[in-house]
């Protein structure tokens, strides 16, 4: 399933190929989100033309609407959305638990009620967390729904994805250690149930990734990495709260990948929900093979372009009045469809002020092009044995070589 072709001598980075039912994926790679069976504002042929080989579908959202049974009836997720390459589906755990826990951003902004010191708040749409599974209220119609580990695997089997992720409890940053430990143990029991269901009922061509949890606690992260690897799953995803800032996140990811280097060095690794430019560079150095994140597409829909400007977090907001008369392209020297056609920042500013969806499409094409070329650069540098120098240049604001 996974062949490692080159390892970097000065870091944990490796370049390889994932061989999946619907094709190969060169790694390290970024995986765009096709949350509800579409990469927002784009057609599948656009995504392919940008150089992407795999997309991610969202089990939770597709479970609620239109329903996995209907998608299966219409030929499975590949046929349904007309994507011919590999698809990875998440388990739905992150979305389910986010309704009750919120996110790190919610905590920073203090936009949710404070949580009990005994564990996560039950004030959201999550109605109960039990050993059997999670009861929640559907955002579609308000009905009460229950998701078991087996439910998640059944949905992903019906979708027909190439990689399915096991169902896990995704805890937020400020949950106490005792609760994190109990939650991680339950995630491991759910892992066993997911693998057992898949062994009996799942498609033979579908690969299953376990998920490492453990919050920001080193011993829990290492133990979870070892436990997931020992389960015999096909690959390992790293999820859950990774810390309060980037430095802590990189440390937490490093604990997991160091443990996996020891106990499962040949298995592929996926980092869930991470996609900022600096995080992709550091994650690659830490031995991550695939990443997914809403960042490039979400920023685009809010008028923000990804550019090689580290001091500005690799971003420029084109909604600002300063760009109204600008004749600059989004990024000089970029060959994305938007820049190649010469659309000036002033025009994009105009579209954004009008709320025209064309702006979101053009910026999505640009942002995903930038990230794809960044991953090409990192992959090529590993192959050439020049990753340390190339990573340093990219961190300092150099554009990807093939931009």
Secondary structure, DSSP 8 states (H G I E B T S, - for coil): -EEEEEE-TTSS-EEEEEEETTEEEEESEEEEE-TTSS-TT--HHHHHHTT--EEEE-HHHHHHTT-HHHHHHTT-HHHHHT--SEEEE--SHHHHHHHHH--HHHHHHT-S----TTS--S-SSEEEE-SSEEEEE-TTT--EEEEEHHHHHHHHHHHT-SEEE-------TTS-HHHHHHHHHHHHHHHHHHHHHHHHHS-TT-EEEEEE--TT-HHHHHHHHHHHHHTT-SEEEE-S---SSHHHHHHHHHHHHHHHHHH-TTSEEEETT---HHHHHHHHHTT--EEE-SHHHHHHHTTEEE-S-GGGTTEEETTSGGGTT---BSSTT--SHHHHTT-BHHHHHHHHHHT-HHHHHHHHHHHHHHHHHHHHHHHHHHHHT-HHHHHHHHHTT---TT-
